[in-house]
Amino acid sequence: MELPFSESYRIKMVETIRKSNLEERQKWIKDAKYNLFLLKSEQVFIDLLTDSGTGAMSDKQWSEMMLGDESYAGASSYYKMKEAIFNITGFDYFLPTHQGRAAENVLFSVLVKEGNLVPGNSHFDTTKGHIEFRKAFAIDCTIDEAFDTTCNHPFKGNVDLEKLEDVLKKSADKVPFIIMTLTNNSAGGQPVSMENLRMVRQIADRYGKIVLFDSARFAENAYFIKLREEKYKDVSIRAIALEIFSYADIITMSSKKDAIVNIGGFIGMRDDELFRQCCMFNIMFEGYITYGGLAGRDMNAIAQGLYEGTDFEYLNTRVKQVEYLGNRLMEFGIPIQQPIGGHAVFVDAKRFLPGLKKEEFQAQTLAIQLYLESGVRGVEIGALMADRDPITRENRYPKLEFLRLAIPRRVYTNNHMDVVAVALKNVFDRRNELTRGMRIIREAPIMRHFTIELDLV
Ligand SMILES: *Cc1c(COP(=O)(O)O)cnc(C)c1O
């Protein structure tokens, strides 16, 4: 008999989590204005709000925390992080930042000007926020297949090369860079193929444009390339990652994802002049250029995490757990984005709640119902997150309304996944009774979903 699949690690420390009852959850979610971001984490049983900064660090990462040296300038931990970034990505200039969006803020302060167009596959919410905050426009050129959740395309994160080239043909002078997000988070944690990255590089070269990779989940992307792109089946994750990064001029990375730390990020660059310009903003916004808002111990943990996060056995454990949850949901007939993504299962809320109008925020309604059912917290990736159009101020309704169930790394067991699956099945069984959606009471002008206040219609 073939041995069954199991985790590539064992547990060394645990944290108690507590269940609650329906009555408590009804009160808590009302007090939180029906916004799951406003709940206290102790009011949550299984927390799938995000996979960002929620992973379990390893014994080696915790040891590195003790070894990190806390010098304002030139700490050994800075050099350790620099070496790890060079080894894993090939980039030799880097600036540490306190997280991924801070890297965007520093870099875009140099590169993005009013009226610019920034094309790419689907932009992450903070990335789009930082572009629109500068009165520029994020243009989503993701392939059409990504917007049909039943279509089983192996690389739904890909950019449509024709859509991309169209933007460049019409307005190349307004494009400061092309951005590729690995994996494509908003489309469902979907990978981009190496072939697609290579073609993007070619197009960029033809128009003399910079290519930026927003690479929070580069290792999960490399894992999918190994499994799904024939040519790479015998190539190591590290070698695949190095080839991926060879197609970029600049990278930003939130280390809270694939580097499995609780805080941190960075910008990787090749150009000396750009590096100098970014240094100024890093000092202004983040901290000195050799710590950028991080403690030395954090930089050591990132360095160690970059190696662990690109280990095949670890990635296999990680992605297989996400797949396990997705498969359980499919067994119950629950509609999800297919194929199952790298860091999360994306439930198709439009197909789950077809009776509810989009103006009543289907995915948010579903997220609230799952919480009420079980204390499981997911997150809306839909119309609330899409914000209003910066010019018309009308609500933007994206093609897809998702409830995202993001799985923290090395944290939960498959028993927890079973609880999530059955809880969502129970909601699915009573979906026809869910006829009341949500309405907005108060909202911020940009990235409103984090703080929005809602009520039942
Ligand atoms: C998380 C994330 C960011 C922003 O990083 P933070 O560390 O949360 O600030 C940017 N892009 C992508 C694709 C991300 O997943």
The ligand as an SDF file (V2000), in Angstrom:
LIG
                    3D

 15 15  0  0  0  0  0  0  0  0999 V2000
   -0.4950   41.0700    1.0370 C   0  0  0  0  0  0  0  0  0  0  0  0
   -0.2250   41.5710   -0.2940 C   0  0  0  0  0  0  0  0  0  0  0  0
    0.2580   42.8590   -0.5050 C   0  0  0  0  0  0  0  0  0  0  0  0
    0.4280   43.8770    0.5980 C   0  0  0  0  0  0  0  0  0  0  0  0
    1.2560   43.4000    1.5950 O   0  0  0  0  0  0  0  0  0  0  0  0
    1.0560   43.7380    3.1420 P   0  0  0  0  0  0  0  0  0  0  0  0
    2.1980   43.0470    3.7770 O   0  0  0  0  0  0  0  0  0  0  0  0
   -0.2780   43.2160    3.5600 O   0  0  0  0  0  0  0  0  0  0  0  0
    1.1320   45.2160    3.2730 O   0  0  0  0  0  0  0  0  0  0  0  0
    0.5290   43.2480   -1.8070 C   0  0  0  0  0  0  0  0  0  0  0  0
    0.3120   42.4100   -2.8360 N   0  0  0  0  0  0  0  0  0  0  0  0
   -0.1460   41.1570   -2.6620 C   0  0  0  0  0  0  0  0  0  0  0  0
   -0.3440   40.2720   -3.8430 C   0  0  0  0  0  0  0  0  0  0  0  0
   -0.4380   40.6980   -1.3920 C   0  0  0  0  0  0  0  0  0  0  0  0
   -0.9420   39.4710   -1.2360 O   0  0  0  0  0  0  0  0  0  0  0  0
  1  2  1  0
  2  3  1  0
  2 14  2  0
  3  4  1  0
  3 10  2  0
  4  5  1  0
  5  6  1  0
  6  7  2  0
  6  8  1  0
  6  9  1  0
 10 11  1  0
 11 12  2  0
 12 13  1  0
 12 14  1  0
 14 15  1  0
M  END
$$$$
